[in-house]
Amino acid sequence: MSIDAVNDFRARVAKHAALADPARLRIVDLLTLGDFSPTELQAELGMPSNLLSHHLRALEEAGLVIRRRSEADRRRSYIRLAAGALEGLVPGVEHGARRILFVCTRNSARSQLAAALWRQVSEIPSLSAGTHPADRIAQGAVEVARRHGMDLADVAPRKLEQVAGRGLRGDRV
């Protein structure tokens, strides 16, 4: 692994560690809407200023947020997301993955659910396959998927050999 890849990985780890705290994740969620002053964040989150300062410092150290002074009076500060703060959080992007392939034995539930979940959070395409595919997807998996807004009914189990490496270099399995 090159030095740049190691540094990118460490930056990604730091971002995930910072976002693992529910309060910090909520702060980032709010900042996706626009800039906030610390006072506005404090009111929105209902937390004391010293705790908010702690969370903001952790987010700054991870490169997720930046503070800037008001241009009008230079007394008030505002917090905003750093440029590109949320880039690189999705696994595979740093490796140039073009497609993600989830594999399980029967390809009747787990791999389809994993691929469907992946599609909800990433623009990198995903597929699923099995080493010994079943005849159809397990009805319980279809029902669970439906309850969570995903549709698995039209996806038939496939053999790994049918989808692995079919003209797409850069697959991640």
C-alpha positions in Angstrom: 0.0 0.0 0.0 1.4 3.4 -1.0 2.0 6.2 1.5 -0.9 8.2 -0.1 -3.2 5.2 0.3 -2.2 4.8 3.9 -2.8 8.5 4.6 -6.2 8.4 2.8 -7.1 5.3 4.9 -6.1 6.9 8.1 -8.1 10.1 7.3 -11.1 7.8 6.5 -10.7 6.0 9.9 -10.5 9.4 11.7 -13.7 10.6 10.0 -15.6 7.4 10.9 -14.3 7.5 14.5 -15.5 11.1 14.8 -18.9 10.3 13.3 -19.4 7.2 15.5 -20.6 9.5 18.3 -24.3 10.3 18.0 -23.9 13.9 19.0 -21.2 14.5 16.4 -23.2 12.7 13.7 -26.2 15.0 14.5 -23.9 18.1 14.3 -22.7 17.0 10.8 -26.3 16.3 9.8 -27.3 19.8 10.8 -24.3 21.3 9.0 -25.4 19.7 5.8 -28.2 22.3 5.9 -25.8 25.2 6.2 -23.6 27.2 8.6 -24.5 27.4 12.3 -23.1 29.5 15.1 -22.0 27.6 18.2 -25.0 29.2 20.0 -27.4 27.9 17.4 -25.9 24.4 17.6 -26.1 24.5 21.4 -29.8 25.4 21.2 -30.6 22.8 18.6 -28.8 20.0 20.4 -29.6 21.0 24.0 -26.1 20.5 25.2 -23.8 22.7 27.4 -21.2 24.8 25.6 -18.2 22.9 27.0 -19.6 19.6 25.7 -20.3 21.2 22.3 -16.8 22.5 22.2 -15.4 19.0 22.8 -17.5 17.6 19.9 -16.6 20.4 17.6 -12.9 20.0 18.3 -13.1 16.3 17.5 -14.9 17.0 14.3 -12.3 19.7 13.4 -9.4 17.3 14.1 -11.0 14.7 11.8 -11.2 17.3 9.0 -15.0 17.3 8.9 -15.8 20.9 10.0 -14.1 24.3 10.1 -14.7 27.5 12.0 -14.7 30.9 10.5 -15.1 34.3 12.0 -17.9 36.6 11.0 -16.7 39.0 8.3 -19.0 41.7 9.7 -17.6 42.1 13.3 -15.0 39.3 13.6 -16.5 38.4 17.0 -18.9 35.7 16.2 -17.8 32.4 14.8 -19.6 30.0 12.5 -19.2 26.3 11.9 -19.5 24.7 8.5 -18.7 21.4 6.9 -15.2 21.4 5.4 -15.0 21.1 1.6 -15.2 17.4 0.7 -15.8 16.4 4.3 -18.0 13.5 3.5 -16.0 12.3 0.5 -14.1 9.0 0.8 -16.4 7.6 3.6 -17.8 4.8 1.3 -15.6 1.7 1.2 -14.2 0.9 -2.2 -13.9 4.4 -3.5 -10.3 4.8 -2.5 -9.5 1.6 -4.3 -11.3 2.6 -7.5 -13.9 -0.2 -7.2 -16.3 -0.1 -10.1 -18.6 -2.8 -8.7 -19.2 -4.5 -5.4 -20.1 -8.2 -5.4 -21.7 -9.8 -2.3 -21.3 -13.6 -2.1 -23.0 -16.1 0.1 -23.5 -19.8 -0.2 -27.1 -20.1 -1.3 -27.6 -16.5 -2.6 -31.1 -16.7 -1.2 -31.1 -13.9 1.4 -27.9 -12.4 2.9 -26.1 -11.4 -0.2 -29.2 -9.9 -1.8 -30.0 -7.9 1.3 -26.4 -6.7 1.5 -26.4 -5.6 -2.1 -29.7 -3.8 -1.6 -28.4 -2.0 1.5 -25.3 -1.1 -0.4 -27.3 0.5 -3.2 -29.0 2.7 -0.6 -25.7 4.3 0.6 -23.4 4.1 -2.4 -23.3 5.1 -6.0 -20.9 2.1 -6.7 -23.1 -0.6 -8.3 -23.6 -3.9 -6.5 -24.6 -7.4 -7.3 -25.0 -10.6 -5.4 -24.2 -14.3 -6.1 -23.8 -17.6 -4.5 -21.5 -20.6 -4.7 -24.5 -23.0 -4.6 -27.5 -20.8 -5.4 -31.0 -21.7 -4.3 -34.0 -21.9 -6.6 -35.4 -18.7 -5.3 -34.9 -16.0 -2.7 -36.2 -16.9 0.8 -39.6 -15.4 1.4 -38.5 -14.1 4.8 -35.8 -12.1 3.2 -38.3 -10.6 0.7 -40.6 -9.6 3.6 -37.7 -8.0 5.6 -36.6 -6.1 2.5 -40.1 -4.9 1.8 -40.5 -3.6 5.4 -37.3 -1.6 4.9 -38.3 -0.1 1.5 -36.3 -2.5 -0.7 -37.6 -4.9 -3.3 -36.0 -8.2 -3.8 -38.8 -10.0 -5.6 -37.4 -9.6 -9.1 -33.8 -10.6 -8.2 -33.2 -14.3 -8.8 -30.3 -16.2 -7.2 -27.3 -16.4 -9.4 -24.1 -18.5 -9.5 -20.9 -16.7 -8.7 -19.5 -17.6 -12.1 -22.4 -15.8 -13.8 -21.5 -12.4 -12.4 -17.9 -12.4 -11.3 -15.6 -10.4 -13.5 -18.1 -10.2 -16.4 -16.2 -7.5 -18.4 -15.8 -5.2 -15.4 -12.4 -4.8 -14.0 -12.2 -3.4 -10.5 -14.8 -5.7 -8.9 -14.6 -5.9 -5.1 -15.9 -9.2 -3.7 
